[in-house]
Amino acid sequence: MKHPRGFRPLALVVFAALVGGLVGGLAFGLERRHVKRTFGIANDSWLRQLATDGAPSLYALPEVANIRDCGGWRTADGRRVRFGRLFRSGELNNVDAGPEGFTLAESSRAFFTDTLGIRTDIDLRGDWECVGMSGSPLGTNVVWRHTPYQAYAGLDTPDGRAAFSEIFRTLLNPCAYPALIHCRAGRDRAGTVVFLLNALLGVSERDLRRDRELSERLLQNAFFKYRRIEGIFTALAAYPGETVNARAEAFVRSLGFTDADITRFRSLLLE
């Protein structure tokens, strides 16, 4: 998938570099070719340590944080998560913040609908964050799936299980793609859902942690949340399997989904 002109995340990268220098992080080793394609900057040493050759692509808009294509990660069987199918981001509006809230500019809405082609908006925010909403901020042509979700260890609570079942059922429909998953910052709730989906696709634990690290580096309050990812591993430890991928698969089966459902999902997201 080509990266749209005019949306190179320069300001986002500058901030991320500052945070990265303070936080430190994983030794990533980014290939120069991919740095050029994703960021438009090939000589930044920090960026070359950000992710693997298969790292997701980042985009920047004035209103929306942490916009990423979830594609690009390699799987244990040698395949790759497809670009242009599943995206994640922070919130698309902020209706509960009063005068401090925002709505999308038309150019930003067009980026999601026309450039990325989003058809389904999976909104993980709570009811209180979506007061008065009856559809997606992206417009009437985008299906709005409001599915309040609990992050981290909350994935295995009754509400968390029910919500993930609804999300996964939506993503089994080929007509749902391209789909966008978002919460408020695009890190905790969206990060937990994307973690489970990528684990089910076969992305390694190392890269699952890298994907999480990327959110920490891109968000201002990154310092306070990083170790919460361990809550996901703790919750999945209740399920059988030698790897996080096997345990994620067992978790999805425990929700009533079949091997055929899992195979279908992988066929939609892997190449």
C-alpha positions in Angstrom: 0.0 0.0 0.0 1.4 3.4 -1.0 1.6 6.0 1.7 -0.4 9.1 0.9 1.5 12.3 0.2 0.9 15.1 2.7 0.6 12.8 5.7 4.2 12.1 6.6 4.3 12.1 10.4 7.2 14.5 10.8 6.0 16.3 13.9 5.0 13.0 15.4 8.4 11.5 14.7 10.2 14.5 16.3 8.2 14.1 19.5 8.6 10.3 19.4 12.4 10.7 19.1 12.4 12.9 22.1 10.4 10.4 24.1 12.4 7.5 22.8 15.6 9.1 23.9 14.3 9.4 27.4 12.5 6.1 27.7 15.0 4.0 26.0 13.6 0.7 24.7 14.0 -2.3 22.6 16.8 -2.8 20.1 14.8 -2.8 16.9 17.1 -2.5 13.9 15.1 -0.8 11.1 16.0 -1.3 7.5 16.8 2.0 5.7 14.5 1.3 2.8 11.5 1.0 5.2 12.4 4.1 7.0 12.2 6.1 3.8 8.9 4.5 2.9 7.3 5.0 6.2 8.7 8.2 7.6 10.4 10.1 4.8 13.5 10.3 6.9 16.4 7.9 6.2 19.2 9.3 8.4 17.6 9.4 11.8 19.5 6.9 14.0 16.6 6.6 16.4 14.2 5.7 13.6 16.5 3.0 12.4 16.1 1.4 15.8 12.3 1.7 15.9 11.0 -1.5 14.3 11.7 -4.3 11.9 11.4 -4.2 8.1 7.8 -5.4 8.5 6.8 -2.6 10.9 3.5 -1.0 10.6 3.2 2.4 8.8 2.5 5.5 10.8 0.4 8.5 9.8 -0.3 11.9 11.4 -3.3 14.1 11.4 -3.8 17.3 13.5 -6.6 15.8 15.6 -6.0 12.1 15.8 -3.1 10.4 17.6 -1.3 7.1 17.0 -2.6 6.3 13.5 -1.1 3.1 12.2 -1.6 0.4 9.6 -1.5 -2.9 11.5 0.0 -4.6 8.5 3.6 -5.6 8.0 4.5 -7.9 10.9 6.0 -11.2 9.9 4.5 -14.4 11.3 6.2 -17.6 12.5 5.2 -19.5 9.3 6.8 -16.9 7.1 3.7 -15.0 6.0 3.0 -11.3 6.7 0.1 -9.3 8.0 -1.5 -7.5 5.0 -1.2 -3.8 4.7 -4.3 -1.8 4.1 -6.7 -4.1 5.9 -6.7 -3.2 9.5 -5.8 0.2 11.1 -5.7 1.5 14.6 -5.8 5.0 16.1 -6.8 7.3 18.9 -10.3 8.8 19.1 -11.9 10.4 16.0 -13.9 12.9 18.1 -14.1 14.0 21.7 -17.7 14.7 22.6 -17.4 14.3 26.4 -14.7 17.1 26.8 -17.0 20.1 26.4 -15.2 23.2 25.0 -12.0 21.2 24.9 -13.4 18.6 22.6 -13.0 18.3 18.8 -14.6 17.0 15.7 -12.7 15.9 12.6 -11.9 18.4 9.9 -13.3 17.4 6.5 -9.7 16.8 5.2 -9.0 14.4 8.0 -12.3 12.6 7.5 -11.5 12.2 3.8 -8.1 10.8 4.7 -9.8 7.9 6.6 -12.6 7.3 4.1 -11.0 8.1 0.8 -7.3 7.5 1.3 -7.4 4.5 3.7 -10.9 3.5 2.5 -12.3 2.7 6.0 -15.6 0.9 5.9 -15.9 -0.1 9.5 -15.3 2.0 12.6 -14.8 -0.3 15.7 -15.1 2.2 18.6 -13.9 0.7 21.9 -14.7 3.7 24.0 -17.2 3.6 26.8 -20.7 5.0 26.7 -19.7 8.1 28.6 -17.1 8.9 25.9 -19.7 8.6 23.1 -22.5 10.6 24.6 -25.1 11.5 21.9 -23.4 9.6 19.2 -25.4 7.4 16.8 -22.9 6.8 14.1 -19.2 7.1 13.1 -17.5 10.5 12.9 -16.4 9.3 9.5 -19.9 9.6 8.0 -22.9 7.5 7.2 -21.1 5.3 4.7 -18.9 3.9 7.5 -20.4 1.2 9.7 -20.1 2.2 13.4 -19.5 -0.7 15.8 -19.6 0.7 19.3 -18.1 -2.0 21.4 -16.9 -0.7 24.9 -13.9 -2.7 25.9 -11.6 -3.4 28.9 -7.9 -3.3 28.4 -5.1 -5.7 29.5 -6.3 -8.3 32.1 -9.9 -7.1 31.5 -9.8 -9.1 28.3 -10.9 -12.2 30.2 -13.7 -10.6 32.3 -17.3 -11.4 31.2 -17.6 -8.0 29.6 -14.2 -8.2 27.9 -14.9 -11.7 26.5 -18.3 -10.5 25.1 -16.8 -7.4 23.6 -13.9 -9.3 21.9 -16.4 -11.9 20.6 -18.4 -9.1 18.9 -15.2 -7.5 17.5 -13.9 -10.8 16.1 -17.3 -11.7 14.6 -17.2 -8.3 12.8 -13.7 -9.0 11.4 -14.8 -12.4 10.0 -16.9 -10.5 7.5 -14.8 -9.6 4.4 -17.1 -6.6 3.8 -15.9 -5.0 7.0 -12.5 -4.2 5.5 -10.6 -1.9 5.6 -11.5 -1.5 9.3 -10.3 0.9 11.9 -10.0 0.0 15.6 -9.7 2.9 18.1 -10.2 3.9 21.6 -9.2 7.2 23.2 -5.4 7.2 22.7 -5.2 4.1 20.5 -2.9 2.4 23.1 -4.6 0.6 25.9 -8.0 -0.8 24.7 -7.1 -0.7 21.0 -3.6 -2.0 21.9 -5.1 -5.0 23.7 -7.4 -5.9 20.9 -4.7 -5.6 18.2 -2.3 -7.6 20.4 -4.8 -10.5 20.5 -5.5 -10.3 16.8 -1.8 -10.2 15.9 -1.0 -13.0 18.3 -3.8 -15.1 16.6 -2.2 -14.3 13.3 1.1 -15.7 14.4 3.1 -12.5 15.1 6.0 -13.3 17.5 6.0 -12.2 21.2 9.0 -10.0 20.4 7.1 -8.1 17.8 3.9 -8.0 19.9 6.0 -6.1 22.5 7.6 -3.9 19.8 4.1 -2.9 18.6 3.3 -1.9 22.2 6.5 -0.1 22.5 5.7 2.0 19.5 2.5 3.4 21.2 4.6 4.3 24.3 7.0 6.2 22.2 4.3 8.1 20.2 2.2 9.2 23.2 3.1 11.9 25.7 2.3 10.0 28.8 4.2 6.9 27.7 6.1 6.6 30.9 3.2 5.4 33.0 1.7 2.5 31.0 4.3 0.3 29.5 4.3 -2.5 32.0 0.6 -2.9 31.8 1.1 -5.1 28.8 2.0 -7.9 31.3 -1.7 -8.0 32.2 -2.4 -9.5 28.8 0.2 -12.2 29.3 -1.2 -12.9 32.8 -4.7 -13.3 31.5 -3.7 -15.5 28.6 -1.6 -17.7 31.0 -4.9 -19.3 32.1 -5.2 -20.9 28.6 -3.2 -23.9 27.3 -0.2 -23.5 25.0 3.5 -23.1 24.9 3.5 -19.7 23.2 1.4 -16.5 23.5 0.1 -17.4 20.0 -1.2 -20.8 21.1 -2.7 -19.3 24.2 -4.4 -16.5 22.2 -5.8 -19.2 19.9 -7.1 -21.1 22.9 -8.7 -17.9 24.2 -10.6 -17.3 20.9 -11.8 -20.9 20.9 -13.1 -20.5 24.5 -15.4 -17.8 23.1 -17.1 -20.3 20.9 -15.2 -19.7 17.7 -14.1 -22.7 15.6 -10.9 -23.7 13.8 -12.7 -22.7 10.6 -13.4 -19.2 12.0 -9.7 -18.8 12.9 -8.6 -20.0 9.5 -11.0 -17.6 7.8 -9.7 -14.7 9.8 -6.1 -15.6 8.9 -7.0 -15.8 5.2 -8.4 -12.2 5.4 -5.4 -10.7 7.1 -2.4 -12.7 6.0 -0.5 -12.9 2.7 
